[in-house]
Amino acid sequence: MTLETDLLGVTLKNPVIMASGTFGFGEEYAGLIDVSRLGGICSKGLTLRPRAGNDGVRMSETAAGMLNSVGMQNPGVPHFIERELPAMKALGPAVIANLGGGDIEEYVEGARLLDGSGADILELNISCPNVKDGGMAFGIKTQVAREVVRAVRRAYSGPMLVKLSPGAENLTEMAKACEAEGADGLSLINTLVGMAIDVETRRSLFRNRVAGLSGPAIKPVALRMVWDACRAVSIPVVGLGGIAAWRDAAEFLIAGAAAIQVGTATFSRPDTALSIIDGLGEYMSRHGFERISDIRAC
């Protein structure tokens, strides 16, 4: 029996990947859990130049998850390649570099630098605000997403996931467009848009007014969108959104996902991913599955 997973030609020890923005660059958790057991680690969201992130409150717990407004604080792609990437590679799991940008040119230059850098997979985050289009995310309109994926595909020769936004006007059409423009796979969903209000000040808790909602509350939405995407495209889909236990992971795999990402649950229980790996192994033994891929889309 094996949990070994092929993702875009990259061999993972298992289908469990740590989601971008929830696991740092991996070393932050190395003293808490056996990081080497993970299938993969997505880096913090990277931009071409360093970003300080948002001021004010950045995170707030909700009844079934959390709101975050971190603002993609990161050291920039060049610093990542020089400093963080070698350390991530040394940990053992596959390295997935998550790339964002404020305009197509920034995406392209970041992708060009990452091409051949040693990262195993590029995860293109198209939920970033397009500064040349009034701040609307690249992942909202299919034509805009098509343009950025096409441009990055020309600059990056390695395996590429495109991370889709649940706010897309038409998710299945966007998934098809990304596939047509050269995406090797898709990952979804990114956070939903939420809000919290401080009743004492009678103002939004966050400087940007809204924030990203993640955690168990969004799992049913994420599962449905992954199901839809798997049936719209022929490329692999990585499912994420509210996965906090092995049963959640199994649901996404059964829905058609090739792998899954774990995020928010790690903040309250750092060993969540390891318990998911163990649980999937026990599930396979109980049902007589020889390979983790036997669960997929069954």
C-alpha positions as a LaTeX table, in Angstrom:
\begin{tabular}{lrrr}
\hline
Residue & $x$ (\AA) & $y$ (\AA) & $z$ (\AA) \\
\hline
Met1 & 0.00 & 0.00 & 0.00 \\
Thr2 & 1.32 & 3.44 & $-0.89$ \\
Leu3 & 0.23 & 7.06 & $-0.44$ \\
Glu4 & 2.80 & 8.19 & $-3.02$ \\
Thr5 & 1.23 & 10.74 & $-5.34$ \\
Asp6 & 2.16 & 12.03 & $-8.77$ \\
Leu7 & 1.33 & 15.71 & $-9.12$ \\
Leu8 & 2.21 & 17.31 & $-12.45$ \\
Gly9 & 5.07 & 14.86 & $-12.86$ \\
Val10 & 6.43 & 15.55 & $-9.37$ \\
Thr11 & 6.44 & 12.62 & $-6.95$ \\
Leu12 & 5.03 & 13.44 & $-3.50$ \\
Lys13 & 5.32 & 11.12 & $-0.51$ \\
Asn14 & 1.58 & 11.54 & $-0.03$ \\
Pro15 & $-1.18$ & 13.88 & $-1.28$ \\
Val16 & $-1.05$ & 16.22 & 1.74 \\
Ile17 & 0.39 & 19.69 & 1.04 \\
Met18 & 0.62 & 22.66 & 3.39 \\
Ala19 & $-1.30$ & 25.62 & 1.99 \\
Ser20 & 0.32 & 28.95 & 1.18 \\
Gly21 & 0.30 & 31.54 & 3.94 \\
Thr22 & $-0.36$ & 29.02 & 6.72 \\
Phe23 & 3.01 & 27.28 & 7.12 \\
Gly24 & 5.58 & 30.00 & 6.53 \\
Phe25 & 8.46 & 28.51 & 4.57 \\
Gly26 & 8.35 & 25.24 & 6.52 \\
Glu27 & 11.20 & 25.83 & 8.95 \\
Glu28 & 8.82 & 27.62 & 11.32 \\
Tyr29 & 7.12 & 24.26 & 12.03 \\
Ala30 & 10.20 & 22.04 & 11.91 \\
Gly31 & 10.54 & 22.15 & 15.70 \\
Leu32 & 6.90 & 21.19 & 16.23 \\
Ile33 & 6.26 & 18.32 & 13.82 \\
Asp34 & 8.16 & 15.94 & 11.54 \\
Val35 & 8.00 & 18.16 & 8.45 \\
Ser36 & 9.77 & 15.53 & 6.32 \\
Arg37 & 6.60 & 13.38 & 6.34 \\
Leu38 & 4.59 & 15.94 & 4.37 \\
Gly39 & 3.86 & 15.58 & 0.68 \\
Gly40 & 4.60 & 19.20 & $-0.10$ \\
Ile41 & 4.84 & 22.74 & 1.25 \\
Cys42 & 3.51 & 25.85 & $-0.48$ \\
Ser43 & 5.56 & 28.93 & 0.26 \\
Lys44 & 4.11 & 32.12 & 1.65 \\
Gly45 & 2.60 & 34.16 & $-1.15$ \\
Leu46 & 5.49 & 35.77 & $-3.03$ \\
Thr47 & 5.64 & 38.99 & $-5.00$ \\
Leu48 & 8.46 & 40.29 & $-7.17$ \\
Arg49 & 9.43 & 42.92 & $-4.61$ \\
Pro50 & 9.25 & 42.64 & $-0.80$ \\
Arg51 & 5.95 & 43.59 & 0.83 \\
Ala52 & 5.40 & 44.70 & 4.42 \\
Gly53 & 1.79 & 43.55 & 4.49 \\
Asn54 & $-1.27$ & 45.27 & 5.94 \\
Asp55 & $-1.41$ & 47.53 & 8.99 \\
Gly56 & $-3.82$ & 47.00 & 11.85 \\
Val57 & $-5.56$ & 43.74 & 12.76 \\
Arg58 & $-4.48$ & 40.90 & 10.49 \\
Met59 & $-6.33$ & 37.89 & 11.88 \\
Ser60 & $-9.59$ & 37.29 & 13.70 \\
Glu61 & $-11.13$ & 34.00 & 14.81 \\
Thr62 & $-14.65$ & 33.18 & 13.63 \\
Ala63 & $-17.12$ & 30.57 & 14.85 \\
Ala64 & $-15.83$ & 27.99 & 12.35 \\
Gly65 & $-12.55$ & 29.33 & 11.03 \\
Met66 & $-10.79$ & 32.64 & 10.74 \\
Leu67 & $-10.59$ & 35.91 & 8.85 \\
Asn68 & $-7.21$ & 37.12 & 7.66 \\
Ser69 & $-5.93$ & 40.36 & 6.17 \\
Val70 & $-2.17$ & 39.77 & 6.16 \\
Gly71 & $-1.56$ & 41.51 & 2.85 \\
Met72 & 0.98 & 39.03 & 1.43 \\
Gln73 & 3.87 & 40.09 & 3.64 \\
Asn74 & 6.91 & 38.44 & 2.05 \\
Pro75 & 10.62 & 39.02 & 1.34 \\
Gly76 & 10.25 & 39.14 & $-2.45$ \\
Val77 & 11.11 & 36.54 & $-5.10$ \\
Pro78 & 14.90 & 37.23 & $-5.32$ \\
His79 & 15.34 & 36.92 & $-1.54$ \\
Phe80 & 13.20 & 33.76 & $-1.51$ \\
Ile81 & 15.34 & 32.13 & $-4.19$ \\
Glu82 & 18.56 & 33.02 & $-2.39$ \\
Arg83 & 17.58 & 32.37 & 1.23 \\
Glu84 & 14.28 & 30.54 & 1.84 \\
Leu85 & 14.21 & 28.13 & $-1.11$ \\
Pro86 & 17.41 & 26.20 & $-0.23$ \\
Ala87 & 16.14 & 25.71 & 3.33 \\
Met88 & 12.75 & 24.53 & 2.05 \\
Lys89 & 14.41 & 22.03 & $-0.28$ \\
Ala90 & 16.45 & 20.64 & 2.61 \\
Leu91 & 13.27 & 19.80 & 4.56 \\
Gly92 & 12.35 & 17.00 & 2.13 \\
Pro93 & 8.78 & 17.64 & 0.92 \\
Ala94 & 8.12 & 18.98 & $-2.58$ \\
Val95 & 8.43 & 22.78 & $-2.74$ \\
Ile96 & 5.63 & 24.78 & $-4.33$ \\
Ala97 & 6.32 & 28.48 & $-4.88$ \\
Asn98 & 3.15 & 30.56 & $-4.62$ \\
Leu99 & 3.40 & 33.66 & $-6.83$ \\
Gly100 & 1.21 & 36.79 & $-6.82$ \\
Gly101 & 1.48 & 40.16 & $-8.50$ \\
Gly102 & $-0.12$ & 43.55 & $-8.99$ \\
Asp103 & 0.07 & 43.52 & $-12.78$ \\
Ile104 & 0.92 & 41.06 & $-15.54$ \\
Glu105 & 4.46 & 42.39 & $-15.89$ \\
Glu106 & 5.16 & 41.71 & $-12.21$ \\
Tyr107 & 3.80 & 38.17 & $-12.52$ \\
Val108 & 5.93 & 37.50 & $-15.59$ \\
Glu109 & 9.15 & 38.79 & $-14.06$ \\
Gly110 & 8.56 & 36.80 & $-10.87$ \\
Ala111 & 7.87 & 33.66 & $-12.89$ \\
Arg112 & 10.97 & 34.23 & $-15.02$ \\
Leu113 & 13.15 & 34.40 & $-11.90$ \\
Leu114 & 11.54 & 31.27 & $-10.43$ \\
Asp115 & 11.98 & 29.31 & $-13.66$ \\
Gly116 & 14.83 & 26.88 & $-13.05$ \\
Ser117 & 15.27 & 28.08 & $-9.45$ \\
Gly118 & 14.77 & 24.63 & $-7.94$ \\
Ala119 & 11.14 & 24.98 & $-6.85$ \\
Asp120 & 9.26 & 21.84 & $-7.89$ \\
Ile121 & 5.98 & 23.52 & $-8.85$ \\
Leu122 & 4.77 & 27.08 & $-9.36$ \\
Glu123 & 1.36 & 27.93 & $-7.89$ \\
Leu124 & 0.07 & 31.02 & $-9.67$ \\
Asn125 & $-2.21$ & 32.97 & $-7.34$ \\
Ile126 & $-4.66$ & 34.93 & $-9.52$ \\
Ser127 & $-6.69$ & 36.20 & $-6.57$ \\
Cys128 & $-4.38$ & 39.23 & $-6.30$ \\
Pro129 & $-5.83$ & 42.70 & $-7.04$ \\
Asn130 & $-5.06$ & 43.93 & $-10.55$ \\
Val131 & $-3.76$ & 47.45 & $-9.95$ \\
Lys132 & $-4.26$ & 48.36 & $-13.60$ \\
Asp133 & $-7.90$ & 47.30 & $-13.57$ \\
Gly134 & $-9.23$ & 49.22 & $-10.59$ \\
Gly135 & $-8.16$ & 46.65 & $-8.01$ \\
Met136 & $-10.37$ & 43.82 & $-9.27$ \\
Ala137 & $-8.68$ & 40.46 & $-8.78$ \\
Phe138 & $-7.19$ & 38.74 & $-11.81$ \\
Gly139 & $-9.28$ & 35.70 & $-10.91$ \\
Ile140 & $-12.68$ & 37.35 & $-11.27$ \\
Lys141 & $-13.04$ & 37.78 & $-15.04$ \\
Thr142 & $-12.16$ & 34.85 & $-17.29$ \\
Gln143 & $-10.52$ & 36.97 & $-19.99$ \\
Val144 & $-8.20$ & 38.69 & $-17.50$ \\
Ala145 & $-7.25$ & 35.33 & $-15.97$ \\
Arg146 & $-6.62$ & 33.97 & $-19.45$ \\
Glu147 & $-4.18$ & 36.81 & $-20.20$ \\
Val148 & $-2.10$ & 36.41 & $-17.05$ \\
Val149 & $-1.92$ & 32.61 & $-17.32$ \\
Arg150 & $-0.88$ & 32.88 & $-20.99$ \\
Ala151 & 1.84 & 35.42 & $-20.16$ \\
Val152 & 3.23 & 33.45 & $-17.21$ \\
Arg153 & 3.18 & 30.20 & $-19.19$ \\
Arg154 & 5.54 & 31.79 & $-21.71$ \\
Ala155 & 7.92 & 32.80 & $-18.91$ \\
Tyr156 & 7.83 & 29.62 & $-16.81$ \\
Ser157 & 8.73 & 26.22 & $-18.25$ \\
Gly158 & 8.13 & 24.04 & $-15.19$ \\
Pro159 & 4.96 & 22.47 & $-13.78$ \\
Met160 & 2.37 & 25.15 & $-13.00$ \\
Leu161 & $-0.78$ & 25.14 & $-10.88$ \\
Val162 & $-3.21$ & 28.05 & $-11.15$ \\
Lys163 & $-4.96$ & 28.86 & $-7.86$ \\
Leu164 & $-8.55$ & 29.88 & $-8.52$ \\
Ser165 & $-10.70$ & 32.35 & $-6.62$ \\
Pro166 & $-14.18$ & 31.33 & $-5.41$ \\
Gly167 & $-15.26$ & 34.83 & $-6.49$ \\
Ala168 & $-14.83$ & 34.00 & $-10.19$ \\
Glu169 & $-17.80$ & 35.07 & $-12.30$ \\
Asn170 & $-17.90$ & 31.57 & $-13.82$ \\
Leu171 & $-15.59$ & 29.07 & $-12.15$ \\
Thr172 & $-15.88$ & 26.28 & $-14.71$ \\
Glu173 & $-15.28$ & 28.64 & $-17.64$ \\
Met174 & $-12.25$ & 30.06 & $-15.85$ \\
Ala175 & $-10.93$ & 26.56 & $-15.16$ \\
Lys176 & $-11.28$ & 25.68 & $-18.84$ \\
Ala177 & $-9.58$ & 28.94 & $-19.89$ \\
Cys178 & $-6.61$ & 28.28 & $-17.58$ \\
Glu179 & $-6.24$ & 24.79 & $-19.01$ \\
Ala180 & $-6.40$ & 26.15 & $-22.56$ \\
Glu181 & $-3.66$ & 28.70 & $-21.80$ \\
Gly182 & $-1.22$ & 26.10 & $-20.51$ \\
Ala183 & $-1.96$ & 25.47 & $-16.82$ \\
Asp184 & $-0.76$ & 21.99 & $-15.87$ \\
Gly185 & $-3.17$ & 21.85 & $-12.94$ \\
Leu186 & $-5.51$ & 23.90 & $-10.77$ \\
Ser187 & $-5.75$ & 24.49 & $-7.03$ \\
Leu188 & $-8.93$ & 25.73 & $-5.35$ \\
Ile189 & $-10.43$ & 27.35 & $-3.48$ \\
Asn190 & $-8.80$ & 30.48 & $-2.18$ \\
Thr191 & $-10.50$ & 32.29 & 0.73 \\
Leu192 & $-14.01$ & 33.68 & 0.55 \\
Val193 & $-14.56$ & 37.38 & 1.25 \\
Gly194 & $-15.84$ & 38.10 & 4.76 \\
Met195 & $-16.10$ & 40.90 & 7.30 \\
Ala196 & $-16.02$ & 41.57 & 11.04 \\
Ile197 & $-17.19$ & 44.72 & 12.83 \\
Asp198 & $-15.97$ & 46.08 & 16.15 \\
Val199 & $-19.22$ & 46.99 & 17.87 \\
Glu200 & $-17.49$ & 49.38 & 20.29 \\
Thr201 & $-15.87$ & 51.50 & 17.59 \\
Arg202 & $-18.66$ & 50.70 & 15.10 \\
Arg203 & $-16.06$ & 50.21 & 12.39 \\
Ser204 & $-14.73$ & 47.27 & 10.45 \\
Leu205 & $-12.14$ & 45.30 & 12.43 \\
Phe206 & $-9.83$ & 45.41 & 9.40 \\
Arg207 & $-8.22$ & 48.44 & 7.76 \\
Asn208 & $-9.21$ & 47.06 & 4.35 \\
Arg209 & $-12.78$ & 46.56 & 5.62 \\
Val210 & $-13.01$ & 43.00 & 4.27 \\
Ala211 & $-10.81$ & 39.95 & 4.82 \\
Gly212 & $-10.37$ & 36.36 & 3.65 \\
Leu213 & $-12.54$ & 33.73 & 5.32 \\
Ser214 & $-11.06$ & 30.24 & 5.70 \\
Gly215 & $-11.57$ & 27.16 & 7.84 \\
Pro216 & $-14.30$ & 24.52 & 8.26 \\
Ala217 & $-17.05$ & 27.04 & 7.47 \\
Ile218 & $-16.06$ & 27.11 & 3.80 \\
Lys219 & $-15.52$ & 23.37 & 3.27 \\
Pro220 & $-18.92$ & 22.55 & 1.69 \\
Val221 & $-18.45$ & 25.43 & $-0.79$ \\
Ala222 & $-14.89$ & 24.36 & $-1.56$ \\
Leu223 & $-15.89$ & 20.71 & $-2.03$ \\
Arg224 & $-18.62$ & 21.64 & $-4.49$ \\
Met225 & $-16.29$ & 23.90 & $-6.48$ \\
Val226 & $-13.58$ & 21.22 & $-6.63$ \\
Trp227 & $-16.20$ & 18.73 & $-7.84$ \\
Asp228 & $-17.25$ & 21.18 & $-10.57$ \\
Ala229 & $-13.67$ & 21.93 & $-11.62$ \\
Cys230 & $-12.70$ & 18.24 & $-11.80$ \\
Arg231 & $-15.52$ & 17.69 & $-14.26$ \\
Ala232 & $-14.73$ & 20.75 & $-16.35$ \\
Val233 & $-11.04$ & 20.03 & $-17.08$ \\
Ser234 & $-8.75$ & 17.12 & $-17.84$ \\
Ile235 & $-5.78$ & 18.44 & $-15.81$ \\
Pro236 & $-5.22$ & 17.58 & $-12.11$ \\
Val237 & $-7.02$ & 19.59 & $-9.43$ \\
Val238 & $-5.69$ & 20.18 & $-5.92$ \\
Gly239 & $-8.50$ & 20.73 & $-3.40$ \\
Leu240 & $-8.37$ & 22.99 & $-0.38$ \\
Gly241 & $-10.74$ & 24.87 & 1.88 \\
Gly242 & $-11.66$ & 23.84 & 5.40 \\
Ile243 & $-9.81$ & 20.50 & 5.46 \\
Ala244 & $-9.19$ & 19.68 & 9.11 \\
Ala245 & $-9.31$ & 15.87 & 9.32 \\
Trp246 & $-8.66$ & 12.79 & 7.19 \\
Arg247 & $-12.38$ & 12.45 & 6.39 \\
Asp248 & $-12.34$ & 15.93 & 4.87 \\
Ala249 & $-9.32$ & 15.01 & 2.76 \\
Ala250 & $-10.95$ & 11.76 & 1.65 \\
Glu251 & $-14.06$ & 13.67 & 0.52 \\
Phe252 & $-11.98$ & 15.91 & $-1.73$ \\
Leu253 & $-10.11$ & 12.93 & $-3.19$ \\
Ile254 & $-13.37$ & 11.09 & $-3.83$ \\
Ala255 & $-14.70$ & 14.23 & $-5.52$ \\
Gly256 & $-11.78$ & 14.03 & $-7.96$ \\
Ala257 & $-8.90$ & 15.97 & $-6.40$ \\
Ala258 & $-5.41$ & 14.63 & $-7.11$ \\
Ala259 & $-4.05$ & 16.08 & $-3.85$ \\
Ile260 & $-5.20$ & 18.34 & $-1.04$ \\
Gln261 & $-3.88$ & 21.31 & 0.91 \\
Val262 & $-4.22$ & 21.90 & 4.66 \\
Gly263 & $-4.19$ & 25.45 & 6.01 \\
Thr264 & $-6.22$ & 27.06 & 8.77 \\
Ala265 & $-6.48$ & 23.90 & 10.90 \\
Thr266 & $-2.71$ & 24.02 & 11.41 \\
Phe267 & $-2.97$ & 27.19 & 13.50 \\
Ser268 & $-4.92$ & 25.42 & 16.26 \\
Arg269 & $-3.36$ & 21.97 & 15.81 \\
Pro270 & 0.10 & 22.00 & 14.19 \\
Asp271 & 0.08 & 18.22 & 13.60 \\
Thr272 & $-3.19$ & 18.25 & 11.64 \\
Ala273 & $-1.50$ & 17.27 & 8.36 \\
Leu274 & 0.27 & 14.31 & 9.96 \\
Ser275 & $-2.98$ & 13.00 & 11.45 \\
Ile276 & $-4.56$ & 13.31 & 7.99 \\
Ile277 & $-1.73$ & 11.29 & 6.44 \\
Asp278 & $-2.14$ & 8.58 & 9.10 \\
Gly279 & $-5.92$ & 8.60 & 8.74 \\
Leu280 & $-5.79$ & 8.23 & 4.96 \\
Gly281 & $-3.43$ & 5.27 & 5.36 \\
Glu282 & $-5.81$ & 3.56 & 7.78 \\
Tyr283 & $-8.75$ & 4.29 & 5.48 \\
Met284 & $-6.91$ & 2.68 & 2.55 \\
Ser285 & $-6.13$ & $-0.43$ & 4.59 \\
Arg286 & $-9.71$ & $-0.75$ & 5.75 \\
His287 & $-11.08$ & $-0.57$ & 2.21 \\
Gly288 & $-8.34$ & $-2.55$ & 0.50 \\
Phe289 & $-6.94$ & 0.29 & $-1.63$ \\
Glu290 & $-3.41$ & $-0.36$ & $-2.87$ \\
Arg291 & $-2.71$ & 3.19 & $-4.11$ \\
Ile292 & $-4.00$ & 6.55 & $-2.91$ \\
Ser293 & $-5.04$ & 7.27 & $-6.51$ \\
Asp294 & $-7.59$ & 4.41 & $-6.20$ \\
Ile295 & $-9.71$ & 6.71 & $-4.02$ \\
Arg296 & $-9.78$ & 9.49 & $-6.60$ \\
Ala297 & $-13.13$ & 10.20 & $-8.25$ \\
Cys298 & $-14.57$ & 6.86 & $-7.13$ \\
\hline
\end{tabular}
